[in-house]
Amino acid sequence: MERVYKTMRNAGALNIAAGITMVVLGVAAGVMTIITGAVLLKRKSEIIF
């Protein structure tokens, strides 16, 4: 029975670590998107098709 609890604990810890990683990467991607959009808006007069 103890082995099952250890396995569940490890799985829970892994899920928490994966969730934190996903949140951090999501925030980083969002910030990068906002910055890129701001740069494009700032330089829209320079864009010639």
A tleap script that builds the chain and sets N, CA, C and O, in Angstrom:
source leaprc.protein.ff14SB
mol = sequence {
  NMET GLU ARG VAL TYR LYS THR MET ARG ASN
  ALA GLY ALA LEU ASN ILE ALA ALA GLY ILE
  THR MET VAL VAL LEU GLY VAL ALA ALA GLY
  VAL MET THR ILE ILE THR GLY ALA VAL LEU
  LEU LYS ARG LYS SER GLU ILE ILE CPHE
}
set mol.1.N position { 0.816 -1.191 0.000 }
set mol.1.CA position { 0.000 0.000 0.000 }
set mol.1.C position { 0.868 1.266 0.000 }
set mol.1.O position { 0.511 2.265 -0.625 }
set mol.2.N position { 1.979 1.222 0.686 }
set mol.2.CA position { 2.858 2.392 0.748 }
set mol.2.C position { 3.418 2.734 -0.632 }
set mol.2.O position { 3.618 3.905 -0.955 }
set mol.3.N position { 3.665 1.716 -1.432 }
set mol.3.CA position { 4.201 1.938 -2.778 }
set mol.3.C position { 3.215 2.725 -3.638 }
set mol.3.O position { 3.623 3.574 -4.430 }
set mol.4.N position { 1.942 2.451 -3.489 }
set mol.4.CA position { 0.910 3.171 -4.235 }
set mol.4.C position { 0.905 4.641 -3.838 }
set mol.4.O position { 0.798 5.512 -4.701 }
set mol.5.N position { 1.020 4.930 -2.544 }
set mol.5.CA position { 1.030 6.312 -2.079 }
set mol.5.C position { 2.249 7.062 -2.586 }
set mol.5.O position { 2.151 8.241 -2.926 }
set mol.6.N position { 3.399 6.396 -2.643 }
set mol.6.CA position { 4.606 7.043 -3.163 }
set mol.6.C position { 4.452 7.358 -4.645 }
set mol.6.O position { 4.860 8.421 -5.113 }
set mol.7.N position { 3.857 6.419 -5.377 }
set mol.7.CA position { 3.632 6.636 -6.801 }
set mol.7.C position { 2.673 7.801 -7.028 }
set mol.7.O position { 2.893 8.635 -7.906 }
set mol.8.N position { 1.609 7.852 -6.231 }
set mol.8.CA position { 0.644 8.947 -6.350 }
set mol.8.C position { 1.288 10.278 -5.992 }
set mol.8.O position { 1.015 11.291 -6.636 }
set mol.9.N position { 2.137 10.288 -4.977 }
set mol.9.CA position { 2.822 11.522 -4.572 }
set mol.9.C position { 3.733 12.014 -5.690 }
set mol.9.O position { 3.748 13.203 -6.006 }
set mol.10.N position { 4.491 11.100 -6.288 }
set mol.10.CA position { 5.388 11.473 -7.378 }
set mol.10.C position { 4.620 11.992 -8.592 }
set mol.10.O position { 5.033 12.960 -9.231 }
set mol.11.N position { 3.504 11.343 -8.900 }
set mol.11.CA position { 2.689 11.788 -10.026 }
set mol.11.C position { 2.108 13.170 -9.753 }
set mol.11.O position { 2.061 14.014 -10.647 }
set mol.12.N position { 1.672 13.400 -8.530 }
set mol.12.CA position { 1.143 14.716 -8.168 }
set mol.12.C position { 2.203 15.796 -8.252 }
set mol.12.O position { 1.936 16.893 -8.742 }
set mol.13.N position { 3.402 15.497 -7.779 }
set mol.13.CA position { 4.490 16.474 -7.846 }
set mol.13.C position { 4.855 16.785 -9.288 }
set mol.13.O position { 5.113 17.938 -9.633 }
set mol.14.N position { 4.878 15.766 -10.123 }
set mol.14.CA position { 5.184 15.972 -11.535 }
set mol.14.C position { 4.110 16.833 -12.207 }
set mol.14.O position { 4.429 17.708 -13.011 }
set mol.15.N position { 2.849 16.586 -11.880 }
set mol.15.CA position { 1.760 17.380 -12.455 }
set mol.15.C position { 1.840 18.837 -12.023 }
set mol.15.O position { 1.592 19.736 -12.827 }
set mol.16.N position { 2.182 19.078 -10.774 }
set mol.16.CA position { 2.324 20.455 -10.303 }
set mol.16.C position { 3.478 21.144 -11.024 }
set mol.16.O position { 3.344 22.289 -11.456 }
set mol.17.N position { 4.606 20.458 -11.156 }
set mol.17.CA position { 5.758 21.036 -11.855 }
set mol.17.C position { 5.424 21.330 -13.318 }
set mol.17.O position { 5.806 22.376 -13.842 }
set mol.18.N position { 4.719 20.419 -13.974 }
set mol.18.CA position { 4.331 20.632 -15.370 }
set mol.18.C position { 3.369 21.815 -15.487 }
set mol.18.O position { 3.467 22.605 -16.426 }
set mol.19.N position { 2.455 21.937 -14.550 }
set mol.19.CA position { 1.515 23.056 -14.577 }
set mol.19.C position { 2.212 24.389 -14.406 }
set mol.19.O position { 1.900 25.347 -15.115 }
set mol.20.N position { 3.148 24.466 -13.480 }
set mol.20.CA position { 3.891 25.712 -13.265 }
set mol.20.C position { 4.691 26.066 -14.513 }
set mol.20.O position { 4.742 27.227 -14.919 }
set mol.21.N position { 5.314 25.056 -15.119 }
set mol.21.CA position { 6.081 25.299 -16.344 }
set mol.21.C position { 5.189 25.837 -17.455 }
set mol.21.O position { 5.577 26.760 -18.171 }
set mol.22.N position { 4.005 25.269 -17.602 }
set mol.22.CA position { 3.083 25.727 -18.648 }
set mol.22.C position { 2.620 27.156 -18.398 }
set mol.22.O position { 2.501 27.942 -19.338 }
set mol.23.N position { 2.362 27.497 -17.150 }
set mol.23.CA position { 1.939 28.864 -16.835 }
set mol.23.C position { 3.050 29.853 -17.164 }
set mol.23.O position { 2.795 30.898 -17.763 }
set mol.24.N position { 4.277 29.530 -16.778 }
set mol.24.CA position { 5.403 30.427 -17.040 }
set mol.24.C position { 5.612 30.606 -18.538 }
set mol.24.O position { 5.804 31.728 -19.007 }
set mol.25.N position { 5.576 29.513 -19.289 }
set mol.25.CA position { 5.752 29.608 -20.739 }
set mol.25.C position { 4.604 30.378 -21.395 }
set mol.25.O position { 4.825 31.130 -22.344 }
set mol.26.N position { 3.391 30.194 -20.897 }
set mol.26.CA position { 2.241 30.920 -21.438 }
set mol.26.C position { 2.353 32.419 -21.209 }
set mol.26.O position { 2.060 33.214 -22.102 }
set mol.27.N position { 2.778 32.800 -20.012 }
set mol.27.CA position { 2.956 34.227 -19.714 }
set mol.27.C position { 4.063 34.811 -20.575 }
set mol.27.O position { 3.923 35.914 -21.103 }
set mol.28.N position { 5.160 34.083 -20.720 }
set mol.28.CA position { 6.274 34.567 -21.543 }
set mol.28.C position { 5.835 34.744 -22.999 }
set mol.28.O position { 6.180 35.739 -23.636 }
set mol.29.N position { 5.083 33.790 -23.518 }
set mol.29.CA position { 4.600 33.901 -24.901 }
set mol.29.C position { 3.654 35.079 -25.063 }
set mol.29.O position { 3.697 35.772 -26.080 }
set mol.30.N position { 2.799 35.313 -24.074 }
set mol.30.CA position { 1.885 36.445 -24.132 }
set mol.30.C position { 2.609 37.781 -24.113 }
set mol.30.O position { 2.256 38.693 -24.860 }
set mol.31.N position { 3.611 37.898 -23.268 }
set mol.31.CA position { 4.388 39.141 -23.193 }
set mol.31.C position { 5.125 39.381 -24.504 }
set mol.31.O position { 5.161 40.505 -25.005 }
set mol.32.N position { 5.710 38.330 -25.055 }
set mol.32.CA position { 6.420 38.482 -26.326 }
set mol.32.C position { 5.469 38.906 -27.446 }
set mol.32.O position { 5.841 39.713 -28.297 }
set mol.33.N position { 4.256 38.373 -27.452 }
set mol.33.CA position { 3.275 38.735 -28.469 }
set mol.33.C position { 2.865 40.197 -28.344 }
set mol.33.O position { 2.745 40.898 -29.349 }
set mol.34.N position { 2.651 40.659 -27.118 }
set mol.34.CA position { 2.276 42.054 -26.900 }
set mol.34.C position { 3.393 42.985 -27.342 }
set mol.34.O position { 3.136 43.998 -27.993 }
set mol.35.N position { 4.622 42.653 -26.997 }
set mol.35.CA position { 5.756 43.502 -27.388 }
set mol.35.C position { 5.903 43.547 -28.904 }
set mol.35.O position { 6.130 44.616 -29.472 }
set mol.36.N position { 5.775 42.403 -29.560 }
set mol.36.CA position { 5.887 42.359 -31.019 }
set mol.36.C position { 4.780 43.176 -31.676 }
set mol.36.O position { 5.024 43.897 -32.644 }
set mol.37.N position { 3.573 43.062 -31.152 }
set mol.37.CA position { 2.467 43.849 -31.696 }
set mol.37.C position { 2.681 45.338 -31.518 }
set mol.37.O position { 2.362 46.121 -32.413 }
set mol.38.N position { 3.219 45.741 -30.369 }
set mol.38.CA position { 3.483 47.158 -30.125 }
set mol.38.C position { 4.545 47.684 -31.083 }
set mol.38.O position { 4.431 48.803 -31.585 }
set mol.39.N position { 5.570 46.887 -31.338 }
set mol.39.CA position { 6.615 47.313 -32.274 }
set mol.39.C position { 6.042 47.451 -33.676 }
set mol.39.O position { 6.378 48.400 -34.385 }
set mol.40.N position { 5.187 46.527 -34.089 }
set mol.40.CA position { 4.567 46.623 -35.414 }
set mol.40.C position { 3.691 47.869 -35.534 }
set mol.40.O position { 3.718 48.554 -36.556 }
set mol.41.N position { 2.918 48.157 -34.496 }
set mol.41.CA position { 2.079 49.356 -34.537 }
set mol.41.C position { 2.918 50.624 -34.568 }
set mol.41.O position { 2.562 51.591 -35.242 }
set mol.42.N position { 4.016 50.623 -33.851 }
set mol.42.CA position { 4.895 51.797 -33.800 }
set mol.42.C position { 5.527 52.059 -35.167 }
set mol.42.O position { 5.716 53.212 -35.555 }
set mol.43.N position { 5.850 51.001 -35.887 }
set mol.43.CA position { 6.555 51.141 -37.160 }
set mol.43.C position { 5.647 50.940 -38.377 }
set mol.43.O position { 6.143 50.659 -39.468 }
set mol.44.N position { 4.339 51.077 -38.214 }
set mol.44.CA position { 3.448 50.783 -39.341 }
set mol.44.C position { 3.615 51.781 -40.475 }
set mol.44.O position { 3.305 51.461 -41.622 }
set mol.45.N position { 4.100 52.986 -40.179 }
set mol.45.CA position { 4.299 53.960 -41.245 }
set mol.45.C position { 5.507 53.604 -42.106 }
set mol.45.O position { 5.619 54.086 -43.233 }
set mol.46.N position { 6.389 52.790 -41.610 }
set mol.46.CA position { 7.582 52.376 -42.338 }
set mol.46.C position { 7.334 51.180 -43.249 }
set mol.46.O position { 8.163 50.865 -44.103 }
set mol.47.N position { 6.193 50.513 -43.070 }
set mol.47.CA position { 5.908 49.314 -43.852 }
set mol.47.C position { 5.348 49.709 -45.213 }
set mol.47.O position { 4.344 50.415 -45.307 }
set mol.48.N position { 6.011 49.243 -46.257 }
set mol.48.CA position { 5.591 49.538 -47.626 }
set mol.48.C position { 5.364 48.214 -48.341 }
set mol.48.O position { 6.210 47.321 -48.302 }
set mol.49.N position { 4.219 48.100 -48.991 }
set mol.49.CA position { 3.911 46.878 -49.736 }
set mol.49.C position { 4.201 47.054 -51.190 }
set mol.49.O position { 4.001 46.128 -51.975 }
savepdb mol mol.pdb
quit
